[in-house]
């Protein structure tokens, strides 16, 4: 699954009224949402981030469609693919805390630039090898880049304009999903013209363009409190109690989500219904578009209880994914499955991002965010292994188990 950065799949169990002030533990007051406050114009940095999100979406949408077919062309089995995805996810767990420390100490521009270069370079180099070890290393390098972006992107948006955070995070996510759909559409054509290897190279060039835009467009902000960030112990789980609850629930969520997404998405429709790559590309193209409208209007939606809004959207999403795996006909199965992000990621993505940011401390915002998401990432490392094992026995099993 294409994962918009910072989503993490974690449960927003803070759950109080939207207008409640959720303060961090170092004494600073948390932000209140004021629906009547005048909206400030978007800053230069936010405009650049919107453009960068469009490029990341296009490059990642192309990569995620092409990679499973590239691995299949190279002769990898379903279990081997599962282990490849699992190893890269496991490495993310180890380094996630380091990404938060980098953001707190270096600011946002340099980590974001490194993220774009790592993701783009790894995508392009993947086309040059069929060795499973090198493929795993390159997949890991790409995931490290995306992980770093997962941390820096929401932090930069939040620091730019706290009062409009849910609106800006929703807009960047929505445009990212939309451009990912474009990347998927390009992938369906580029595979026919240049093969899976050439298509991966195109994805790398798109992310390279994002790196150039970041380098010339972002006006650097200094770290919030670099001295405090340097002293903060990364090994202590001293975050807010609500963030600890989010860690545990996020583990379970990502375990299920990665069983039915990632490499399983295109291969499920191909293997179960004998659909060709063009037909699968159409399904995944629509999949990219389904959460766009909910995400674009997320900042204008008002919920009395963010927790219940989140829980409802996640529960409905899971039921729809399972139903899609049980329907035996291609078009009805695809039509049902495509509904899952309309009421799922289209709603919970900006909600959970906002609640997590409210509970992060100002002086160690990047580190607190990383600590919150590190356990959630563990679920994403286990899910692909289970999916590969189940798919080898029945291709619909990962969707139903998810």
Buried (B, 14 or more C-beta within 10 A) or exposed (E): BBBBBBBBBBBBBBBBEBEBEBBBBEEEEBBBBEEEEEEEEBBEBBEBBBBBBBBBBBBBBBBBBBBBBBBBBBEBEBBBBBBBBBBBBBBBBEBBBBBBBBBBBBBBBBBBBBBBBBBBBBBBBBBEBBEBEEBBBBBBBBBBBBBBBBBBBBBBBBBBBBBBBBBBBBBBBBBBBBBBBBBBBBBBEBBEEBBBBEBBBBBBEBBBBBBEBBBEBBEEBEBBBBEBBEEBEEEEEEBBEBBBBBBBBBBBBBBBBBBBBBBBBBBBBBBBBEBEBEBBBBBBBBBBBBBBBBBBBBBEBEBEEBBEBBBBBBEBBBBBBBBBBEBEEBEEBBBBBBBBBBBBBBBBBBBBBBBBBBBBBBBBBBBBBBBBBBBBBBBBBBBBBBBBBBBEEEBBBBBBBB
